[in-house]
Amino acid sequence: MTLEELAYLSQIFSGVAIFASLVFLGLQMRAQTREARYGTMNQILTDFDQILGALSNDPVAARDHFAGQMGGLEAVPLDRRAAHIFIVARMLRLYDRAYIQRAAGRLGDDAWQSIHRGLGPTMSGKSSREYWLARKAAFSPAFITFVDKEMERAQPIPFSQMFPAVIAAPVQPSSSETQSAQP
């Protein structure tokens, strides 16, 4: 084999090596993108689960949520209204974050649909609408447009029909309210 043939052979091998490294790099980037997407989906779904957990682990907060969604902020006792507002704010912030990540292509259809079906109808509740009207300027412009359209078309959730026993149950006083005053 001559030196010239060796040079041609080395050029062929280096071309194949470059092509193989580009294919490997492409596969690696695809895997990294998929992992980033799964990480984003996992974080948003975990945050959604934490909000639901906060409501499901606190019967008073859950009743306040239903009362607020049906009757507005005035239907939530004054001493617990701030907590209810923070839950509504957390839900909207999560919805905003999911919307932004979806627009950026970092949130898959399955996760977006889960969040959208879970939070979208909640935004039709009276206290959510009241909060939205007062604080929507604090959200991203595209999300504001999206939620405004969603609220126009969304039908209020009939909580009283879906959960009649929960809605009718008397609200238990908080632990600080049950302590008797000392004479």
Accessible surface in RSA format (square Angstrom, percent):
REM  Atomic radii and reference values for relative SASA: ProtOr
REM  Chains: A
REM  Algorithm: Lee & Richards
REM  Probe-radius: 1.40
REM  Slices: 20
REM RES _ NUM      All-atoms   Total-Side   Main-Chain    Non-polar    All polar
REM                ABS   REL    ABS   REL    ABS   REL    ABS   REL    ABS   REL
RES MET A   1   159.31  82.5  79.91  52.9  79.40 189.1  81.81  69.6  77.51 102.7
RES THR A   2    82.07  58.4  75.21  76.3   6.86  16.3  78.63 105.6   3.45   5.2
RES LEU A   3   150.37  83.7 142.10 101.7   8.27  20.8 142.85 100.3   7.52  20.2
RES GLU A   4   110.81  63.6 102.83  77.8   7.98  19.0  40.98  79.3  69.84  57.0
RES GLU A   5    90.00  51.7  86.06  65.1   3.94   9.4  32.61  63.1  57.39  46.9
RES LEU A   6    87.62  48.8  85.41  61.1   2.21   5.6  85.63  60.1   1.99   5.4
RES ALA A   7    47.86  44.0  41.71  64.4   6.15  14.0  47.33  66.7   0.53   1.4
RES TYR A   8   125.05  58.4 124.21  70.7   0.84   2.2  88.29  66.3  36.76  45.3
RES LEU A   9    63.83  35.5  63.64  45.5   0.19   0.5  63.64  44.7   0.19   0.5
RES SER A  10    62.56  52.9  55.88  74.6   6.68  15.4  44.36  94.5  18.20  25.5
RES GLN A  11   118.13  66.1 109.43  80.0   8.70  20.7  37.93  80.7  80.20  60.8
RES ILE A  12   105.59  60.1  98.14  73.1   7.45  18.0 104.62  75.3   0.97   2.6
RES PHE A  13   128.24  64.2 124.72  77.2   3.53   9.2 125.05  75.8   3.19   9.1
RES SER A  14    56.76  48.0  50.30  67.1   6.46  14.9  41.73  88.9  15.04  21.1
RES GLY A  15    37.27  46.0   0.00   N/A  37.27  46.0  31.42  86.2   5.86  13.1
RES VAL A  16    92.28  60.7  89.36  80.9   2.91   7.0  91.59  79.6   0.69   1.9
RES ALA A  17    58.71  54.0  48.41  74.7  10.30  23.4  55.08  77.6   3.63   9.6
RES ILE A  18   106.26  60.5 104.99  78.2   1.27   3.1 106.21  76.5   0.04   0.1
RES PHE A  19   138.42  69.3 136.83  84.8   1.59   4.1 138.24  83.8   0.18   0.5
RES ALA A  20    54.12  49.8  45.95  70.9   8.17  18.6  50.18  70.7   3.94  10.4
RES SER A  21    62.92  53.2  54.57  72.8   8.35  19.2  47.21 100.5  15.71  22.0
RES LEU A  22   108.15  60.2  99.81  71.4   8.34  21.0 100.31  70.5   7.83  21.1
RES VAL A  23    70.26  46.2  62.44  56.5   7.81  18.8  69.12  60.1   1.14   3.1
RES PHE A  24   129.26  64.7 127.85  79.2   1.42   3.7 129.16  78.3   0.10   0.3
RES LEU A  25    89.05  49.6  89.03  63.7   0.02   0.1  89.05  62.5   0.00   0.0
RES GLY A  26    37.82  46.6   0.00   N/A  37.82  46.6  31.52  86.5   6.29  14.1
RES LEU A  27   104.66  58.3  98.96  70.8   5.70  14.3  99.52  69.9   5.14  13.8
RES GLN A  28    95.41  53.4  88.79  64.9   6.62  15.8  30.06  64.0  65.35  49.6
RES MET A  29   113.91  59.0 112.42  74.4   1.49   3.6  93.71  79.7  20.20  26.8
RES ARG A  30   160.31  67.3 152.52  77.7   7.79  18.6  42.55  58.2 117.76  71.4
RES ALA A  31    38.28  35.2  37.87  58.4   0.41   0.9  38.03  53.6   0.24   0.6
RES GLN A  32   125.81  70.4 119.82  87.6   5.99  14.3  40.53  86.3  85.28  64.7
RES THR A  33    91.84  65.3  86.53  87.7   5.31  12.7  65.45  87.9  26.40  39.9
RES ARG A  34   106.06  44.5 102.38  52.2   3.68   8.8  35.46  48.5  70.61  42.8
RES GLU A  35   111.55  64.0 105.58  79.9   5.97  14.2  44.54  86.2  67.00  54.7
RES ALA A  36    41.38  38.0  29.00  44.8  12.37  28.1  40.02  56.4   1.36   3.6
RES ARG A  37    86.36  36.3  85.83  43.8   0.53   1.3  13.06  17.8  73.30  44.4
RES TYR A  38   107.96  50.4 104.92  59.7   3.03   7.9  69.04  51.9  38.91  48.0
RES GLY A  39    39.62  48.9   0.00   N/A  39.62  48.9  33.98  93.2   5.64  12.6
RES THR A  40    17.75  12.6  10.43  10.6   7.33  17.5  11.31  15.2   6.45   9.7
RES MET A  41    23.01  11.9  23.01  15.2   0.00   0.0  22.17  18.8   0.84   1.1
RES ASN A  42    98.61  68.0  94.31  91.1   4.30  10.4  19.52  47.0  79.09  76.4
RES GLN A  43    96.46  53.9  95.98  70.1   0.48   1.1  37.46  79.7  59.01  44.8
RES ILE A  44     2.57   1.5   2.57   1.9   0.00   0.0   2.57   1.9   0.00   0.0
RES LEU A  45    61.58  34.3  57.22  40.9   4.37  11.0  57.75  40.6   3.84  10.3
RES THR A  46    55.24  39.3  50.72  51.4   4.52  10.8  41.75  56.1  13.49  20.4
RES ASP A  47    24.15  16.9  24.15  24.0   0.00   0.0  11.09  26.1  13.07  13.0
RES PHE A  48    23.58  11.8  23.58  14.6   0.00   0.0  23.58  14.3   0.00   0.0
RES ASP A  49    94.44  66.1  92.47  92.0   1.96   4.6  17.00  40.0  77.44  77.2
RES GLN A  50    99.70  55.8  89.25  65.2  10.45  24.9  32.12  68.4  67.58  51.3
RES ILE A  51     3.28   1.9   3.28   2.4   0.00   0.0   3.28   2.4   0.00   0.0
RES LEU A  52    80.93  45.1  78.91  56.5   2.02   5.1  79.36  55.7   1.57   4.2
RES GLY A  53    20.87  25.7   0.00   N/A  20.87  25.7  20.31  55.7   0.56   1.3
RES ALA A  54    39.62  36.4  23.50  36.3  16.12  36.7  34.08  48.0   5.53  14.7
RES LEU A  55    17.14   9.5  16.99  12.2   0.15   0.4  17.02  12.0   0.12   0.3
RES SER A  56    86.93  73.5  53.34  71.2  33.59  77.4  50.08 106.7  36.85  51.6
RES ASN A  57   127.12  87.7  96.49  93.2  30.63  73.8  30.31  73.0  96.81  93.6
RES ASP A  58    62.69  43.9  60.99  60.7   1.70   4.0  17.06  40.1  45.63  45.5
RES PRO A  59    81.17  59.2  75.91  69.2   5.26  19.1  80.91  66.8   0.25   1.6
RES VAL A  60    21.29  14.0  21.29  19.3   0.00   0.0  21.29  18.5   0.00   0.0
RES ALA A  61    23.89  22.0  18.66  28.8   5.24  11.9  22.16  31.2   1.73   4.6
RES ALA A  62    20.00  18.4  18.90  29.2   1.10   2.5  19.89  28.0   0.11   0.3
RES ARG A  63    32.89  13.8  29.74  15.2   3.16   7.5   6.90   9.4  26.00  15.8
RES ASP A  64     5.79   4.1   5.69   5.7   0.11   0.3   1.86   4.4   3.93   3.9
RES HIS A  65    13.67   7.5  13.67   9.5   0.00   0.0   7.16   7.4   6.50   7.6
RES PHE A  66    30.20  15.1  30.20  18.7   0.00   0.0  30.20  18.3   0.00   0.0
RES ALA A  67    30.19  27.8  26.28  40.5   3.91   8.9  29.27  41.2   0.92   2.4
RES GLY A  68     0.00   0.0   0.00   N/A   0.00   0.0   0.00   0.0   0.00   0.0
RES GLN A  69     7.41   4.1   0.34   0.3   7.07  16.8   0.34   0.7   7.07   5.4
RES MET A  70    75.08  38.9  45.22  29.9  29.86  71.1  45.67  38.8  29.41  39.0
RES GLY A  71    32.06  39.5   0.00   N/A  32.06  39.5  21.20  58.2  10.86  24.3
RES GLY A  72     0.22   0.3   0.00   N/A   0.22   0.3   0.22   0.6   0.00   0.0
RES LEU A  73    33.59  18.7  33.59  24.0   0.00   0.0  33.59  23.6   0.00   0.0
RES GLU A  74   144.14  82.8 122.84  92.9  21.30  50.7  58.86 113.8  85.28  69.6
RES ALA A  75    47.02  43.2  18.36  28.3  28.66  65.2  30.39  42.8  16.63  44.1
RES VAL A  76     0.34   0.2   0.00   0.0   0.34   0.8   0.19   0.2   0.15   0.4
RES PRO A  77    52.35  38.2  40.06  36.5  12.29  44.7  51.98  42.9   0.36   2.3
RES LEU A  78   138.61  77.2 122.59  87.7  16.02  40.3 122.59  86.1  16.02  43.1
RES ASP A  79   102.00  71.5  60.67  60.4  41.33  97.7  51.48 121.2  50.53  50.4
RES ARG A  80    35.19  14.8  33.18  16.9   2.01   4.8  26.29  35.9   8.91   5.4
RES ARG A  81    44.38  18.6  44.38  22.6   0.00   0.0  14.72  20.1  29.67  18.0
RES ALA A  82    59.60  54.8  55.23  85.2   4.37   9.9  57.84  81.4   1.77   4.7
RES ALA A  83    61.66  56.7  53.44  82.5   8.22  18.7  58.82  82.8   2.83   7.5
RES HIS A  84     6.99   3.8   1.84   1.3   5.15  13.2   4.77   4.9   2.22   2.6
RES ILE A  85    51.87  29.5  51.65  38.5   0.22   0.5  51.87  37.4   0.00   0.0
RES PHE A  86   136.87  68.5 136.61  84.6   0.26   0.7 136.62  82.8   0.26   0.7
RES ILE A  87    20.72  11.8  20.72  15.4   0.00   0.0  20.72  14.9   0.00   0.0
RES VAL A  88     0.42   0.3   0.40   0.4   0.02   0.0   0.42   0.4   0.00   0.0
RES ALA A  89    16.21  14.9  16.17  25.0   0.04   0.1  16.21  22.8   0.00   0.0
RES ARG A  90   103.41  43.4  98.50  50.2   4.91  11.7  44.75  61.2  58.66  35.5
RES MET A  91     5.16   2.7   5.16   3.4   0.00   0.0   5.11   4.3   0.05   0.1
RES LEU A  92     0.00   0.0   0.00   0.0   0.00   0.0   0.00   0.0   0.00   0.0
RES ARG A  93   102.15  42.9  99.16  50.5   2.99   7.1  52.12  71.2  50.02  30.3
RES LEU A  94     4.86   2.7   3.41   2.4   1.44   3.6   4.23   3.0   0.63   1.7
RES TYR A  95     0.59   0.3   0.59   0.3   0.00   0.0   0.59   0.4   0.00   0.0
RES ASP A  96    10.84   7.6  10.84  10.8   0.00   0.0   0.62   1.5  10.22  10.2
RES ARG A  97    94.58  39.7  92.74  47.3   1.84   4.4  51.57  70.5  43.02  26.1
RES ALA A  98     0.00   0.0   0.00   0.0   0.00   0.0   0.00   0.0   0.00   0.0
RES TYR A  99    47.72  22.3  47.50  27.0   0.22   0.6  18.26  13.7  29.47  36.3
RES ILE A 100    79.29  45.1  76.97  57.3   2.33   5.6  78.48  56.5   0.81   2.2
RES GLN A 101    39.27  22.0  39.27  28.7   0.00   0.0   1.31   2.8  37.96  28.8
RES ARG A 102    81.77  34.3  75.35  38.4   6.43  15.3  16.95  23.2  64.82  39.3
RES ALA A 103    83.46  76.7  40.43  62.4  43.03  97.9  52.72  74.2  30.74  81.4
RES ALA A 104    69.76  64.1  32.50  50.1  37.26  84.8  44.94  63.3  24.81  65.7
RES GLY A 105    38.54  47.5   0.00   N/A  38.54  47.5  24.76  67.9  13.78  30.9
RES ARG A 106   103.46  43.4 102.62  52.3   0.83   2.0  37.05  50.6  66.40  40.2
RES LEU A 107     0.00   0.0   0.00   0.0   0.00   0.0   0.00   0.0   0.00   0.0
RES GLY A 108     5.71   7.0   0.00   N/A   5.71   7.0   5.71  15.7   0.00   0.0
RES ASP A 109    88.13  61.7  81.90  81.5   6.24  14.7  32.07  75.5  56.06  55.9
RES ASP A 110   100.10  70.1  84.48  84.1  15.62  36.9  51.00 120.0  49.10  49.0
RES ALA A 111     2.62   2.4   0.21   0.3   2.41   5.5   2.37   3.3   0.25   0.7
RES TRP A 112    22.45   9.0  22.45  10.9   0.00   0.0   7.12   3.8  15.33  24.9
RES GLN A 113    69.74  39.0  69.74  51.0   0.00   0.0  21.81  46.4  47.93  36.4
RES SER A 114    43.64  36.9  36.57  48.8   7.07  16.3  18.44  39.3  25.20  35.3
RES ILE A 115     0.00   0.0   0.00   0.0   0.00   0.0   0.00   0.0   0.00   0.0
RES HIS A 116    31.06  17.0  30.17  21.0   0.89   2.3  14.86  15.3  16.20  18.8
RES ARG A 117   156.04  65.5 140.73  71.7  15.31  36.4  68.14  93.1  87.89  53.3
RES GLY A 118    31.46  38.8   0.00   N/A  31.46  38.8  19.06  52.3  12.40  27.8
RES LEU A 119     1.71   1.0   1.71   1.2   0.00   0.0   1.71   1.2   0.00   0.0
RES GLY A 120     6.19   7.6   0.00   N/A   6.19   7.6   4.31  11.8   1.88   4.2
RES PRO A 121    51.57  37.6  48.14  43.9   3.43  12.5  51.12  42.2   0.45   2.8
RES THR A 122    13.86   9.9  13.34  13.5   0.53   1.3   0.65   0.9  13.21  20.0
RES MET A 123     2.17   1.1   2.17   1.4   0.00   0.0   2.17   1.8   0.00   0.0
RES SER A 124     3.00   2.5   0.00   0.0   3.00   6.9   0.00   0.0   3.00   4.2
RES GLY A 125     4.87   6.0   0.00   N/A   4.87   6.0   4.58  12.6   0.28   0.6
RES LYS A 126   104.59  51.0 101.23  62.1   3.37   8.0  53.12  47.8  51.47  54.8
RES SER A 127     0.10   0.1   0.00   0.0   0.10   0.2   0.00   0.0   0.10   0.1
RES SER A 128     0.03   0.0   0.03   0.0   0.00   0.0   0.00   0.0   0.03   0.0
RES ARG A 129    71.35  30.0  71.35  36.4   0.00   0.0  32.94  45.0  38.41  23.3
RES GLU A 130    59.36  34.1  51.20  38.7   8.16  19.4  35.38  68.4  23.98  19.6
RES TYR A 131    25.85  12.1  23.66  13.5   2.18   5.7  13.79  10.4  12.05  14.9
RES TRP A 132     1.01   0.4   1.01   0.5   0.00   0.0   1.01   0.5   0.00   0.0
RES LEU A 133   130.38  72.6 106.24  76.0  24.13  60.7 106.49  74.8  23.88  64.3
RES ALA A 134    80.34  73.9  42.99  66.3  37.36  85.0  53.50  75.3  26.84  71.1
RES ARG A 135   118.43  49.7 116.73  59.5   1.70   4.0  28.40  38.8  90.03  54.6
RES LYS A 136    59.95  29.2  59.35  36.4   0.60   1.4  35.90  32.3  24.05  25.6
RES ALA A 137    96.02  88.3  67.60 104.3  28.42  64.7  71.74 101.0  24.29  64.3
RES ALA A 138    46.44  42.7  14.82  22.9  31.61  71.9  27.83  39.2  18.61  49.3
RES PHE A 139    10.74   5.4   0.33   0.2  10.41  27.1   2.77   1.7   7.98  22.8
RES SER A 140    29.76  25.1  21.15  28.2   8.60  19.8  26.34  56.1   3.42   4.8
RES PRO A 141   108.65  79.2 103.76  94.6   4.88  17.7 106.42  87.9   2.23  13.8
RES ALA A 142    58.92  54.2  47.20  72.8  11.72  26.7  55.75  78.5   3.17   8.4
RES PHE A 143     0.00   0.0   0.00   0.0   0.00   0.0   0.00   0.0   0.00   0.0
RES ILE A 144    35.31  20.1  35.31  26.3   0.00   0.0  35.31  25.4   0.00   0.0
RES THR A 145    71.51  50.9  67.87  68.8   3.64   8.7  44.54  59.8  26.98  40.8
RES PHE A 146    37.04  18.5  33.08  20.5   3.96  10.3  36.79  22.3   0.25   0.7
RES VAL A 147     0.17   0.1   0.17   0.2   0.00   0.0   0.17   0.2   0.00   0.0
RES ASP A 148    41.17  28.8  37.90  37.7   3.27   7.7  19.97  47.0  21.19  21.1
RES LYS A 149   130.69  63.8 127.74  78.4   2.95   7.0  78.31  70.5  52.38  55.8
RES GLU A 150    22.16  12.7  22.12  16.7   0.04   0.1   2.01   3.9  20.14  16.4
RES MET A 151    14.57   7.5  12.01   7.9   2.56   6.1   6.61   5.6   7.96  10.5
RES GLU A 152   148.53  85.3 110.69  83.7  37.84  90.1  48.43  93.7 100.10  81.7
RES ARG A 153   156.27  65.6 135.59  69.1  20.69  49.3  64.36  88.0  91.91  55.7
RES ALA A 154    24.61  22.6  11.47  17.7  13.15  29.9  18.68  26.3   5.93  15.7
RES GLN A 155   141.23  79.0 129.08  94.3  12.15  28.9  57.19 121.7  84.04  63.7
RES PRO A 156    90.33  65.8  78.64  71.7  11.68  42.5  78.64  64.9  11.68  72.6
RES ILE A 157    37.74  21.5  26.29  19.6  11.46  27.6  28.15  20.3   9.59  26.0
RES PRO A 158    63.43  46.2  52.91  48.2  10.52  38.2  63.43  52.4   0.00   0.0
RES PHE A 159    15.48   7.7  15.12   9.4   0.37   1.0  15.12   9.2   0.37   1.0
RES SER A 160    57.08  48.2  50.51  67.4   6.57  15.1  25.48  54.3  31.60  44.3
RES GLN A 161   143.74  80.4 117.15  85.6  26.59  63.3  43.17  91.9 100.58  76.3
RES MET A 162   102.98  53.3  73.96  48.9  29.02  69.1  74.55  63.4  28.43  37.7
RES PHE A 163    75.71  37.9  71.28  44.1   4.43  11.5  75.71  45.9   0.00   0.0
RES PRO A 164    81.09  59.1  76.36  69.6   4.73  17.2  78.84  65.1   2.25  14.0
RES ALA A 165    81.72  75.1  65.66 101.3  16.06  36.5  75.30 106.0   6.42  17.0
RES VAL A 166    55.37  36.4  52.81  47.8   2.56   6.2  55.37  48.1   0.00   0.0
RES ILE A 167    50.34  28.6  29.18  21.7  21.16  51.0  31.75  22.9  18.59  50.4
RES ALA A 168    85.63  78.7  51.75  79.9  33.88  77.1  62.75  88.4  22.88  60.6
RES ALA A 169    34.58  31.8  24.15  37.3  10.43  23.7  29.80  42.0   4.78  12.7
RES PRO A 170   100.98  73.6  89.78  81.8  11.20  40.7 100.08  82.6   0.89   5.6
RES VAL A 171    66.67  43.9  43.30  39.2  23.37  56.3  43.30  37.6  23.37  63.4
RES GLN A 172   101.46  56.7 101.23  74.0   0.24   0.6  37.45  79.7  64.01  48.5
RES PRO A 173    64.35  46.9  50.68  46.2  13.67  49.7  53.82  44.4  10.53  65.4
RES SER A 174    41.01  34.7  34.16  45.6   6.84  15.8  36.95  78.7   4.06   5.7
RES SER A 175    90.17  76.2  78.68 105.0  11.49  26.5  49.41 105.2  40.75  57.1
RES SER A 176    82.20  69.5  65.91  88.0  16.29  37.5  46.58  99.2  35.63  49.9
RES GLU A 177    88.04  50.5  55.33  41.9  32.70  77.9  40.52  78.4  47.52  38.8
RES THR A 178    87.67  62.4  55.70  56.5  31.96  76.2  49.07  65.9  38.60  58.3
RES GLN A 179   137.16  76.7 115.10  84.1  22.06  52.5  41.21  87.7  95.95  72.8
RES SER A 180    92.27  78.0  69.01  92.1  23.26  53.6  50.91 108.4  41.36  57.9
RES ALA A 181    98.05  90.2  65.81 101.6  32.24  73.3  75.71 106.6  22.35  59.2
RES GLN A 182   155.07  86.7 128.33  93.8  26.74  63.7  58.42 124.4  96.65  73.3
RES PRO A 183   172.65 125.8 100.57  91.7  72.08 262.0 138.25 114.1  34.40 213.8
END  Absolute sums over single chains surface
CHAIN  1 A    11634.7       9865.9       1768.8       7514.9       4119.8
END  Absolute sums over all chains
TOTAL         11634.7       9865.9       1768.8       7514.9       4119.8
